[in-house]
Amino acid sequence: MKVIRKIGFFSLLVAATLFAQNATATLTSSYYDGSTYYYTGGLHGRIDFAVYDDRDEYFTVNGLEAPGTGDYVYAYQIFQDSIANPALSYFAILGIEGAPVDGISCQDDQSDGIASTDEYFTASEGVWEFQNEHGQGILSAGEHSWFLVLSSDTDWVVGKYEMKAAGDFPVPLPELPEPAMITLLAIGGVLMMCARRRKSV
């Protein structure tokens, strides 16, 4: 009897877990959707994705206009699940060669998500950056992104992505020195002049 109760309890637990996982899915499509878990560069979490073969369906489901003019709309959403995660600063969808992207955007998910600070596409990838004015990642542990959206006339299967933590992303250096650096340079110059005068005396 105890064994039967344990089996019944375990079954309920599994069913509840599966229901909870399905309930947290953020992107749905009648064409293709799902989620994948990532473990890379100290980052842990989940990526939800959906492919829409009709722009009207994307609008109907999410209430948002798709970027570009392509018939196929690809949407992604990143969840930073682990509290030990470093901040995420870079997310790229790879393998879009031969399937030209004609639009890319980051769109409000209406549930306190984090917007990317820059998005662009090249011949082979779509990229979203998450950075603040200090060059640090702003998609922190326990947070999730807005919808990251691509548009294309081609239906292609994308199975690869690239993610980087804030410390791994190259931060562009400012063109002009910061005030603290100018002060240090000035002090160094004065000390060098003093040292030269002492030597000449």
Contacts in CASP RR format, 6 or more apart in sequence:
PFRMAT RR
TARGET T0000
AUTHOR 0000-0000-0000
METHOD contacts of the structure
MODEL  1
MKVIRKIGFFSLLVAATLFAQNATATLTSSYYDGSTYYYTGGLHGRIDFA
VYDDRDEYFTVNGLEAPGTGDYVYAYQIFQDSIANPALSYFAILGIEGAP
VDGISCQDDQSDGIASTDEYFTASEGVWEFQNEHGQGILSAGEHSWFLVL
SSDTDWVVGKYEMKAAGDFPVPLPELPEPAMITLLAIGGVLMMCARRRKS
V
25 33 0 8 1.000
25 34 0 8 1.000
25 35 0 8 1.000
25 48 0 8 1.000
26 48 0 8 1.000
26 77 0 8 1.000
26 109 0 8 1.000
26 111 0 8 1.000
26 144 0 8 1.000
27 33 0 8 1.000
27 34 0 8 1.000
27 48 0 8 1.000
27 49 0 8 1.000
27 50 0 8 1.000
27 62 0 8 1.000
27 75 0 8 1.000
27 76 0 8 1.000
27 77 0 8 1.000
27 147 0 8 1.000
28 50 0 8 1.000
28 61 0 8 1.000
29 50 0 8 1.000
29 51 0 8 1.000
29 52 0 8 1.000
29 57 0 8 1.000
29 58 0 8 1.000
29 61 0 8 1.000
30 57 0 8 1.000
31 50 0 8 1.000
31 51 0 8 1.000
31 52 0 8 1.000
31 53 0 8 1.000
31 54 0 8 1.000
31 57 0 8 1.000
32 50 0 8 1.000
32 51 0 8 1.000
33 48 0 8 1.000
33 49 0 8 1.000
33 50 0 8 1.000
33 51 0 8 1.000
34 48 0 8 1.000
34 49 0 8 1.000
34 50 0 8 1.000
35 46 0 8 1.000
35 47 0 8 1.000
35 48 0 8 1.000
35 49 0 8 1.000
36 46 0 8 1.000
36 47 0 8 1.000
36 49 0 8 1.000
37 44 0 8 1.000
37 45 0 8 1.000
37 46 0 8 1.000
37 47 0 8 1.000
38 44 0 8 1.000
38 45 0 8 1.000
38 46 0 8 1.000
38 47 0 8 1.000
38 161 0 8 1.000
38 163 0 8 1.000
39 45 0 8 1.000
40 163 0 8 1.000
41 163 0 8 1.000
41 164 0 8 1.000
41 165 0 8 1.000
41 168 0 8 1.000
42 85 0 8 1.000
42 86 0 8 1.000
42 165 0 8 1.000
43 80 0 8 1.000
43 82 0 8 1.000
43 85 0 8 1.000
43 86 0 8 1.000
43 88 0 8 1.000
43 163 0 8 1.000
43 165 0 8 1.000
44 80 0 8 1.000
44 81 0 8 1.000
44 82 0 8 1.000
44 84 0 8 1.000
44 85 0 8 1.000
45 78 0 8 1.000
45 79 0 8 1.000
45 80 0 8 1.000
45 81 0 8 1.000
45 82 0 8 1.000
45 85 0 8 1.000
46 78 0 8 1.000
46 79 0 8 1.000
46 81 0 8 1.000
47 76 0 8 1.000
47 77 0 8 1.000
47 78 0 8 1.000
47 79 0 8 1.000
47 161 0 8 1.000
48 76 0 8 1.000
48 77 0 8 1.000
48 79 0 8 1.000
49 74 0 8 1.000
49 75 0 8 1.000
49 76 0 8 1.000
49 77 0 8 1.000
50 74 0 8 1.000
50 75 0 8 1.000
51 72 0 8 1.000
51 73 0 8 1.000
51 74 0 8 1.000
51 75 0 8 1.000
51 155 0 8 1.000
52 58 0 8 1.000
52 61 0 8 1.000
52 66 0 8 1.000
52 72 0 8 1.000
52 73 0 8 1.000
52 74 0 8 1.000
52 75 0 8 1.000
53 71 0 8 1.000
53 72 0 8 1.000
53 155 0 8 1.000
54 71 0 8 1.000
55 66 0 8 1.000
55 70 0 8 1.000
55 71 0 8 1.000
55 73 0 8 1.000
55 151 0 8 1.000
58 64 0 8 1.000
58 66 0 8 1.000
58 73 0 8 1.000
58 75 0 8 1.000
59 65 0 8 1.000
59 66 0 8 1.000
62 75 0 8 1.000
62 107 0 8 1.000
62 147 0 8 1.000
64 107 0 8 1.000
64 108 0 8 1.000
64 147 0 8 1.000
64 149 0 8 1.000
66 73 0 8 1.000
66 149 0 8 1.000
66 151 0 8 1.000
67 103 0 8 1.000
67 104 0 8 1.000
67 105 0 8 1.000
67 149 0 8 1.000
67 150 0 8 1.000
67 151 0 8 1.000
68 102 0 8 1.000
68 103 0 8 1.000
68 151 0 8 1.000
69 102 0 8 1.000
69 103 0 8 1.000
69 151 0 8 1.000
69 153 0 8 1.000
70 102 0 8 1.000
70 103 0 8 1.000
70 151 0 8 1.000
70 152 0 8 1.000
70 153 0 8 1.000
71 152 0 8 1.000
71 153 0 8 1.000
72 151 0 8 1.000
72 152 0 8 1.000
72 153 0 8 1.000
72 154 0 8 1.000
72 155 0 8 1.000
73 149 0 8 1.000
73 150 0 8 1.000
73 151 0 8 1.000
74 93 0 8 1.000
74 149 0 8 1.000
74 150 0 8 1.000
74 151 0 8 1.000
74 152 0 8 1.000
74 158 0 8 1.000
75 147 0 8 1.000
75 148 0 8 1.000
75 149 0 8 1.000
75 150 0 8 1.000
76 91 0 8 1.000
76 93 0 8 1.000
76 147 0 8 1.000
76 148 0 8 1.000
76 149 0 8 1.000
77 109 0 8 1.000
77 144 0 8 1.000
77 145 0 8 1.000
77 146 0 8 1.000
77 147 0 8 1.000
77 148 0 8 1.000
78 88 0 8 1.000
78 91 0 8 1.000
78 139 0 8 1.000
78 144 0 8 1.000
78 145 0 8 1.000
78 148 0 8 1.000
78 163 0 8 1.000
79 142 0 8 1.000
79 144 0 8 1.000
79 145 0 8 1.000
80 88 0 8 1.000
80 139 0 8 1.000
80 140 0 8 1.000
80 141 0 8 1.000
80 142 0 8 1.000
80 143 0 8 1.000
80 144 0 8 1.000
81 142 0 8 1.000
82 141 0 8 1.000
82 142 0 8 1.000
83 141 0 8 1.000
83 142 0 8 1.000
84 141 0 8 1.000
85 140 0 8 1.000
85 141 0 8 1.000
85 142 0 8 1.000
86 141 0 8 1.000
86 165 0 8 1.000
86 166 0 8 1.000
86 167 0 8 1.000
87 130 0 8 1.000
87 136 0 8 1.000
87 137 0 8 1.000
87 138 0 8 1.000
87 139 0 8 1.000
87 140 0 8 1.000
87 141 0 8 1.000
87 165 0 8 1.000
87 166 0 8 1.000
88 130 0 8 1.000
88 137 0 8 1.000
88 139 0 8 1.000
88 140 0 8 1.000
88 163 0 8 1.000
88 164 0 8 1.000
88 165 0 8 1.000
88 166 0 8 1.000
89 129 0 8 1.000
89 130 0 8 1.000
89 131 0 8 1.000
89 135 0 8 1.000
89 136 0 8 1.000
89 137 0 8 1.000
89 138 0 8 1.000
89 139 0 8 1.000
89 164 0 8 1.000
89 165 0 8 1.000
89 166 0 8 1.000
89 167 0 8 1.000
89 168 0 8 1.000
89 169 0 8 1.000
90 127 0 8 1.000
90 128 0 8 1.000
90 129 0 8 1.000
90 130 0 8 1.000
90 162 0 8 1.000
90 163 0 8 1.000
90 164 0 8 1.000
90 168 0 8 1.000
90 169 0 8 1.000
91 116 0 8 1.000
91 127 0 8 1.000
91 128 0 8 1.000
91 130 0 8 1.000
91 145 0 8 1.000
91 148 0 8 1.000
91 161 0 8 1.000
91 162 0 8 1.000
91 163 0 8 1.000
92 125 0 8 1.000
92 126 0 8 1.000
92 127 0 8 1.000
92 128 0 8 1.000
92 161 0 8 1.000
92 162 0 8 1.000
92 163 0 8 1.000
93 125 0 8 1.000
93 126 0 8 1.000
93 150 0 8 1.000
93 158 0 8 1.000
93 160 0 8 1.000
93 161 0 8 1.000
94 124 0 8 1.000
94 125 0 8 1.000
94 126 0 8 1.000
94 158 0 8 1.000
94 159 0 8 1.000
94 160 0 8 1.000
94 161 0 8 1.000
94 162 0 8 1.000
95 124 0 8 1.000
95 125 0 8 1.000
95 156 0 8 1.000
95 158 0 8 1.000
95 159 0 8 1.000
95 160 0 8 1.000
96 121 0 8 1.000
96 123 0 8 1.000
96 124 0 8 1.000
96 125 0 8 1.000
96 126 0 8 1.000
96 150 0 8 1.000
96 152 0 8 1.000
96 156 0 8 1.000
96 158 0 8 1.000
97 123 0 8 1.000
97 124 0 8 1.000
98 154 0 8 1.000
98 156 0 8 1.000
99 152 0 8 1.000
99 154 0 8 1.000
99 155 0 8 1.000
99 156 0 8 1.000
100 152 0 8 1.000
100 153 0 8 1.000
100 154 0 8 1.000
101 121 0 8 1.000
101 126 0 8 1.000
101 150 0 8 1.000
101 151 0 8 1.000
101 152 0 8 1.000
102 151 0 8 1.000
102 152 0 8 1.000
102 153 0 8 1.000
103 121 0 8 1.000
103 150 0 8 1.000
103 151 0 8 1.000
103 152 0 8 1.000
104 119 0 8 1.000
104 120 0 8 1.000
104 121 0 8 1.000
104 126 0 8 1.000
104 149 0 8 1.000
104 150 0 8 1.000
104 151 0 8 1.000
105 119 0 8 1.000
105 149 0 8 1.000
106 115 0 8 1.000
106 116 0 8 1.000
106 119 0 8 1.000
106 128 0 8 1.000
106 145 0 8 1.000
106 146 0 8 1.000
106 147 0 8 1.000
106 148 0 8 1.000
106 149 0 8 1.000
107 146 0 8 1.000
107 147 0 8 1.000
107 149 0 8 1.000
108 115 0 8 1.000
108 146 0 8 1.000
108 147 0 8 1.000
109 144 0 8 1.000
109 145 0 8 1.000
109 146 0 8 1.000
109 147 0 8 1.000
111 144 0 8 1.000
113 143 0 8 1.000
113 144 0 8 1.000
113 145 0 8 1.000
113 146 0 8 1.000
114 130 0 8 1.000
114 138 0 8 1.000
114 139 0 8 1.000
114 143 0 8 1.000
114 144 0 8 1.000
114 145 0 8 1.000
114 146 0 8 1.000
115 145 0 8 1.000
115 146 0 8 1.000
116 128 0 8 1.000
116 129 0 8 1.000
116 130 0 8 1.000
116 145 0 8 1.000
116 146 0 8 1.000
116 148 0 8 1.000
117 129 0 8 1.000
117 130 0 8 1.000
117 131 0 8 1.000
117 132 0 8 1.000
117 138 0 8 1.000
118 127 0 8 1.000
118 128 0 8 1.000
118 129 0 8 1.000
118 131 0 8 1.000
119 126 0 8 1.000
119 127 0 8 1.000
119 128 0 8 1.000
119 129 0 8 1.000
119 148 0 8 1.000
120 126 0 8 1.000
120 127 0 8 1.000
121 127 0 8 1.000
121 150 0 8 1.000
125 162 0 8 1.000
126 150 0 8 1.000
128 145 0 8 1.000
128 148 0 8 1.000
129 169 0 8 1.000
130 137 0 8 1.000
130 138 0 8 1.000
130 139 0 8 1.000
130 145 0 8 1.000
131 137 0 8 1.000
131 138 0 8 1.000
131 166 0 8 1.000
131 169 0 8 1.000
131 171 0 8 1.000
132 138 0 8 1.000
135 166 0 8 1.000
135 169 0 8 1.000
135 171 0 8 1.000
136 166 0 8 1.000
137 166 0 8 1.000
137 169 0 8 1.000
139 145 0 8 1.000
177 185 0 8 1.000
END
